[in-house]
């Protein structure tokens, strides 16, 4: 299962905090799939087969700090464990245009990840694809920064890194 962390689509789709959803939309598009709203999982879902594996996609359509509820519902329904889920999210520590794959336990202050760990109630490693959004100069501006749209140059760098990551990492991600 691949999840792009997000806040509700209509209000926050173009914000830095929703770059995880940008990745999943681009991934679905590259496999000619459309994400459909599925109220049972509080989000948008799709699926496809790659390397004889059934891959489920999810973009929660609820607030970031409760994304874990959506992910847990879908994972429980399809019997998917946390260490079989790739969570794609924004990362303040990486500059726009940088993406890093990580397999670890922890949230590094990210409220969406914190909620996932809490809801699954397990201290196990899981896959995270960290998409750089940069950091504001003033720490007091983090909340407004992640909930704002990236500037034109940042958006281009983020979108380019997402496309390159999908091309380069598809085999690695789907062979796990």
C-alpha positions in Angstrom: 0.0 0.0 0.0 1.2 3.5 -0.8 -0.2 6.5 1.0 0.3 10.2 0.3 -0.3 12.1 3.5 -2.6 15.1 3.0 -5.1 17.5 4.4 -8.6 17.7 2.8 -8.1 18.0 -1.0 -10.3 21.0 -1.8 -8.8 23.4 0.7 -5.2 22.2 0.9 -4.3 20.4 -2.3 -1.7 22.8 -3.5 0.0 23.3 -0.2 3.5 22.1 0.8 1.9 19.8 3.5 0.1 17.9 0.7 3.1 17.0 -1.5 2.6 13.3 -0.4 -0.7 13.4 -2.2 0.9 15.0 -5.3 3.2 11.9 -5.4 0.3 9.4 -5.3 -1.7 11.3 -7.9 1.4 11.3 -10.2 2.0 7.6 -9.5 -1.7 6.8 -10.3 -1.4 8.8 -13.5 1.7 7.0 -14.6 -0.2 3.7 -14.4 -3.3 5.2 -16.1 -5.4 5.0 -13.0 -7.8 7.5 -11.5 -8.3 7.8 -7.8 -11.9 7.6 -6.7 -13.4 8.8 -3.4 -14.0 6.0 -1.0 -15.9 7.2 2.0 -15.3 3.9 3.8 -11.6 4.8 4.0 -12.0 8.5 4.4 -10.1 9.3 1.2 -9.3 8.6 -2.4 -8.2 5.2 -3.5 -7.0 3.2 -6.5 -5.0 0.1 -7.2 -2.9 -1.6 -9.9 -0.7 -4.6 -10.4 3.0 -4.4 -10.8 5.6 -7.2 -10.7 2.7 -9.6 -9.8 1.9 -7.5 -6.7 -1.4 -5.8 -6.0 -0.6 -2.2 -5.1 -3.2 -0.1 -3.3 -3.1 3.7 -3.3 -4.6 5.9 -0.7 -4.8 9.7 -0.2 -6.7 10.5 3.0 -9.2 13.3 2.7 -9.1 14.2 6.3 -6.8 16.4 8.4 -3.2 15.5 8.6 -3.2 15.0 12.3 -5.8 12.2 11.9 -4.5 10.6 8.7 -3.7 7.4 10.6 -7.4 6.6 11.0 -7.8 6.5 7.2 -4.7 4.4 6.7 -5.5 2.0 9.5 -9.0 1.4 8.2 -7.7 0.5 4.7 -4.8 -1.5 6.0 -7.1 -3.5 8.4 -9.6 -4.1 5.6 -7.0 -5.6 3.3 -4.8 -7.1 6.0 -1.8 -5.0 5.3 0.7 -4.4 8.1 2.4 -1.1 8.7 5.8 -2.4 7.5 4.2 -3.1 4.1 3.1 0.5 3.7 5.0 3.3 2.0 4.1 6.6 3.6 4.9 9.6 1.3 5.1 12.9 3.1 6.5 16.4 3.2 9.8 17.0 5.0 11.1 20.3 6.3 14.7 19.0 6.6 15.1 18.5 2.9 15.2 21.2 0.3 12.6 21.3 -2.5 13.6 18.9 -5.2 15.2 16.4 -2.9 13.4 13.0 -2.1 14.8 10.3 0.2 13.5 6.9 1.0 13.8 5.9 4.6 13.0 2.7 6.5 12.7 3.5 10.2 10.5 4.1 13.2 9.7 7.7 14.2 8.0 10.8 13.2 10.6 13.6 13.4 7.9 16.0 14.6 5.6 15.3 11.6 2.0 15.2 12.9 0.7 12.9 10.2 3.4 10.3 11.0 2.9 10.8 14.7 -0.8 9.9 14.3 0.0 6.9 12.1 2.3 5.5 14.8 -0.3 6.2 17.5 -3.2 4.6 15.6 -1.3 1.5 14.6 0.0 1.4 18.2 3.2 -0.4 17.1 6.8 0.5 17.4 8.0 -1.0 14.1 9.9 0.3 11.2 8.0 1.3 8.1 8.9 2.9 4.7 8.7 6.6 4.3 9.3 8.6 1.1 10.4 12.1 2.3 9.7 14.9 -0.1 11.7 18.1 0.6 9.7 21.3 1.0 12.4 23.3 2.7 12.1 25.2 6.0 11.1 28.7 6.8 13.7 31.0 8.4 11.6 31.6 11.5 10.6 28.4 13.5 7.4 30.2 14.6 6.2 30.2 11.0 6.3 26.4 10.4 2.6 25.9 10.6 1.7 28.7 8.2 4.7 27.6 5.9 3.5 24.0 5.5 0.0 25.1 4.9 1.0 27.6 2.2 1.6 27.0 -1.5 5.2 26.7 -2.6 6.5 29.5 -4.9 6.8 28.8 -8.6 10.5 27.6 -8.5 9.9 25.3 -5.5 6.8 23.8 -7.1 8.7 23.0 -10.3 11.5 21.4 -8.3 9.1 19.3 -6.2 7.1 18.1 -9.3 10.3 17.3 -11.2 11.6 15.3 -8.2 8.4 13.4 -7.9 8.4 12.4 -11.6 12.0 11.3 -11.4 11.4 9.4 -8.2 8.5 7.5 -9.8 10.7 6.5 -12.7 13.8 5.6 -10.7 12.3 4.0 -7.6 9.4 2.1 -9.1 11.2 -1.2 -9.3 12.8 -0.9 -5.8 9.5 0.1 -4.2 7.4 -2.5 -5.8 9.8 -5.4 -5.4 9.6 -5.2 -1.6 
